[in-house]
Amino acid sequence: MSNYPLATSTWNQQELKAIKSVIKSDNYTMSNSVFKFEKNFKKFIKRKYCLMVSSGSAANLISIASFFYTKKPMLKMGDEVIVPAVSWSTTYFPLQQFGLKLKFVDINLYTLNYNLDDLKSAITRNTKMIVAVNILGNPNDFNIINNMIKNRNIFIFEDNCESLGARYNGKYTGTFGQIGTFSTYFSHHISTMEGGIITTDNEELYHILLSLRAHGWTRNLPKKNYVSNKSDDSFKESFRFVLPGYNVRPLEMSGAIGIRQLIKLPKFLRQRRKNAELFVKLFKDHPNYLIQKSIGKSSWFGFSLIIKPNSEIKRDIIIKILKKNNIECRPIVTGNFVLNEVMKYFNYKVHKTLKNANHLHYNGLFVGNSHYSLSKNIKFLRKILT
């Protein structure tokens, strides 16, 4: 047993009953439970359209694809997109797979999101899209970013996979971009086994996403749509393909579980924020560590600890201490993603330097947060890091 686990199950008998209800129906592929979850989620997040997919990574994949298939394409191969140097791998992979040119921008060591001065100077007339990733539950400063792109033909894609329930100016993150993506993986704010969610207010993008989610066919499209002239002949429309799609449909079980989890989410968020209050109180003035500064109202995915540049402490030693005391930890997302070997396959450039991302890469780690009280765990963590 860990003294401080990275993540724990949020399920109880309600989720097991939901699974049993799907087994009883003998219908395991995407159906009414998934559609009900989508309806409930868009109501919760306050967006016009929502669809569930098999993972947050799949959500990013078909979201990026959708921008290529609008009547007036929002993106084309070779377009420049700006990305933060710190995020998850599948934030970047769809961009590479669709032939986009990435411009990596440094992060702020306190927010862990964009260094806003560097972001402003990175924007050029060639920039088509800004990828805004809300790291570890923390919103980006969207007022500043929107002012940067005001009156420019640039749009935002928002990867909110780590930040369900976070708010900025009273509005949920995942609703600031043309598309927002979410993950419902085990360690995230709600869990549906595996799962992802896409939200948008753009009806054309929504119709494209419906087709891309299931083979690129027309079957799941409404009669009137932006993708095809759909006939009333169900036989012909059953296997009619109009877009180069995928199969990233969720399981019906995931939808049924999601319905139950979404009801619990407000309670989960309250406890995560209560845990965060204690963490911030105990670590805000620590002589050796920087901790994340909340912008807006973070949903606190986890708690980051970055060794201060003037500290003589070494991360390897800290990790050994944590392991010895059965405290789970991980790198902060992927660290500086540019330092990964996979970059040999990318078309990219680095804007200025990635000084902060490099420091985080070699000197940062994070520990978990949870839906239950971590008071004893956080106090124990503070004690052994004294």
N, C-alpha and C positions, 0 to 999 in steps of 0.2 A: 504494500500500500504506500502511495506517495504521501508525504507530508504536505505537499502542495501540488496538486495535479494541474496539467496544462488545460485540460477540458474534462467535463463530466457529462453524463447523460442527463437530458432534460425530460426523459420519458417517464411515464407511470402507467397505470392501468388504462387510462384514457387512450393512449396511443396504441396499446395492445388491442383494445376493443376496436379501434379504427382498422387495424390490420385484419382482425378477424371478420369484420364486416365486409371487407373486400374479398377475403377468401370465401365467405358465404355466398357472395354474388357470383363468384367464379368468373370475374371479369378483371383481368390484371393489367390490361393496357389502358392507355389514357382515355378516361371517360368522365362520368358525372362528378366524381370526387375532385378530380383535377380542375374541372371547369368551375366548381363551387369555390375551391381554394383561390383560383384566379379572381373570381368576382369579389371574394372577401378581401383579398390582398389589395386590389386596386382601390377598394373603398377605404381601407386602412391607410394606404400611402397617399391617397387623394390624387390619383392619375386616371386618365380616361381609359387606357388600355393596359392589359397585363397578360402575359402568357408564361406558363411554367415550362421548364426544360429539365434535362437530365442532370445538369450541374451548373455552377457559376461559370466554369470554363466554357461550357457549351453556350451559355448566355452571351458571353463575350464574343465567341466565334460567329454566331449567326447575326449578332448585332452589327459587327463590323461588316459582314457580308451584305447586310441590308442596305447600307449606304451606297453600295455600288449599283443597286438595281432599281432605284427610284427613277421615275420618268425623266427627270433631269438629275443625272447622277450627282450625289453629294460628294463622292470620292471617286478617284480613278487611280490606276497603277502609277506609281512615281510621285504621288502627292506627298507633301511634307506634313507630318503630324508631330506635335510636341508631346513628349511623355516625361513623367518624373523618373528619376534614376532609381527610385526605390518602389517596387511593387511586386506583385506575384507574376510568375512566368507567363501565365495565360492571359495576363493583360497585354503582353507584348506579342505573343505568338500569332494571333490572328492578323495583326498588323503586318508582320513579316510575310505570312502566308498569302496575303492579298497584295503584295508588292509595293507596300507603302514605304516611304523614306522616313525614318525616325530621327527626331532631334531630342537628345537626352538633356534634361535640365536638372540642376542640383536641387536638393531639398533643404528645408530649414531644420536644424537639429532639435528645435523645441516642438514644432507642430508635426514634424515628419512628412508634411506635405510640401508643395512647391516652395522654393525660395522665390518669393514674389518679384523681387527686383530682377533676378535672373530670368524668370518667366517673361517679364515685360520686354526685356531686351532680346529675348529669343524669337519673339513674334516678328515675322516679316510678311511681305506681300505674297510670299509663296506658301504661307501657313494656311492649311485648310481645316484642321481640326486640333483641338486641345483635349488630351485625355486627362480627366480629373479623377484621381484615385484618392478616396478617403481612407487614410491608413489607420488601422487599429481602432476604428470607431470614430475618428476625428474628422469633422467636416473641413473642406477647403474653404477659403475666404472667397465665396462666390461673388460678393459685391465687387471686390477688387478685380477679380478675373473678368467679370462681365464688363466692367468699365474699360479694361484693356482691349477687348474685342468689339466694343461698341462701334457701330457703323462700318464694321469690317465683315467680309464674307467668310467668317470663321464660326464654327459651331463646337459645342462641347459634347463629348461622350463621357459618361460618368460611370466609373467602376466603383460600385458601392458594396462589393461582396463582403467586406469586413465591417460594414458600418450600418447594418439594418437598425432603424430606430433613432439614429442620430438626427439632430435638427440644426438648421442654420436659419436665423431670423424667423423661427417658428415654423419653418417648412422642412419636411423630411428630406434628408439626403437621398439621392437616387431619383430625384425629380427635377434637378437643375439642368441636366443635359437633354439633348434631343432624345437620347435613350439612357436609362439607368439600369444597371445589372446588380443582381443580388445572388448570394449563395446560401443554401440551407444545408451545408455539410455538417457533419457531427459536431465539430468544435465551434460552430458559429452561433449566432444569437437564437435562432431556432433551427431544429434539425429534422429533416425528412428522409433519413438514410443518406441518400445523395439527392441533390436537387439544385435548381437555379431558377431565377425569376427575371423577367425583362419587363420594364414599364416604359411607356411613352405616351405623349399626347398627340402624336402624329399618326393619323389614320392610315396613310399610305405605308409608312414604315411597319405599322402593325400588320397590315395585310401581307406584306412581303415576309415578315417574320413567321406568320402562320404557315405560309407555304414552305419556307426554308426549314422550319422545324420538322416537317414530315415530308421528306423526299423531294421537295420542290413541286409537289402536285397541287391540283386545284381543289381537291376533295374537301379540305377544311375551310375553304374561303366562303364568305357570304356571297349571295347571288350578285349583288352589286359590289364590286371591289376595284382596287387600283392595279391589279396584276393581270387579270384576264377577262375576256368576255365569256363568262360562265354560262353554259346552257342548262336547260332543265333535264337533260338526259343523264341520269345518275350513273348509267352503265359507262358511258363515254368519259364522264368526269371522274370516275373511280380511279383510273390509271392514266390521267392526262398530266404531263409534266411540263411546267412552264419556266422554272428556275432551277439552277444547279444546286439543289438542296442537300440536306443531310437527314439523318434520323436521330434526333436528340429529344424525342418525346420522353416525358417522365412516366414513371410507373403510376398506376392508379393508387397503389398503396401510399406513395409519396404524397399525393394530393390529399388523401384521407388523413394522413398524419399531420400534414400542413394545416388543415382546418383546426385541429386541436391545438397545435403549437401556437398558431396565430392568436388564439384566445388568451393564451398564457403570456404572450410577449410583453405586454405592459408591466406585468409583475416581474418578469425577468429583467427588464430594463431598470426598474426601480432598484432592484437589488444590486445590479452591476454598478449603478451610479453610487449607491451607498458604499459598496466596496471601494470604489474609486476615491471617495471622499477620505477614507481612512488611509489609503495608499498615498495620496497627495499630501496629507497632513504629516505622515511619517517620513516622507522622502523629499519634500520640496526644498529643504535646506541642507540636504546631505552634501558633505564636502567632496564626495567623489563621483556623484552621478547626476546626470541630467535626466529629467523625466518629461513626459509629453505634456505640452500645454494645450488644454482644450480650447478649440475654436467653436463658438456656438455651444451646442449641447451634445457632447460626445456620447456615444453608446458604449464606449470602453470595451472594445474587443479583448484587450489584454493590457498589461502594464510594461512599458519599455523602461530600460535602464541603460543609459549610455555613459560610459566612463568619460569624465571631463578631460578636455585636452591637456590640462596642467596636472592631472593626477598621475601618480606613479604605479597605480594598480594595473594589473594585467588581466585581460578577460579570461585567458586560459585558467588562471588561478581561481577566479570567481566561479567559473563553470564547474571546476573540481569541487569547490566548496558546496555549491548547490546540489551537485550529484550525490556527494557524501551525505547530505542531509535530506535526500529524497525529494528535492524540489525540481520539478521539470522546467526546462527552459528551451528556447529556440532562438535562432537568429531573427532579427527584425525583418520579417517577410523574407526577401531574397538578398538583403543587403544591397550593395550597388550592383544592379543587374548587369551592367556593362562588363563586369569582371568575370562573368560566366563564359565558359568555352563555346557555348552555343552562339555567341555573337558573331562568329566567323560566317554564319549564314545570313546575317542581317545587312541591309543597306541602311547605314546610320551615320550620324555625326554627334559629337559631344559639344554642347554649347558652353563656352568658357571652360571652367574646370568643375569637377564633381568632388570638391574638397570635403563637403559635409557628408555626402553619400559614402565616400571612402572612409571617413572617420567612423561612421555608423557601421560600416561593413566589418571593420576590424575591432571595434570597441563596444558594439551594442548587442543587447539580447532582450528578450521579453519573457515575462512569466504570465500565467493565465489569469483570467477573470471568470466568474461563474454566476449562475442564477441563484446560488445560495450564499449565505454569509461566509466570507473568507477572513473574518476578523482575526482569528487565531493564526491562520496561515500567514497573513500579511505582517502581523506582529512578529512572528517567528522569523520571517524573511528579514525584517529590519534588524532583528537581534543578531543574526549570523553575519549580516553585512556591516555591522558596526566596526 
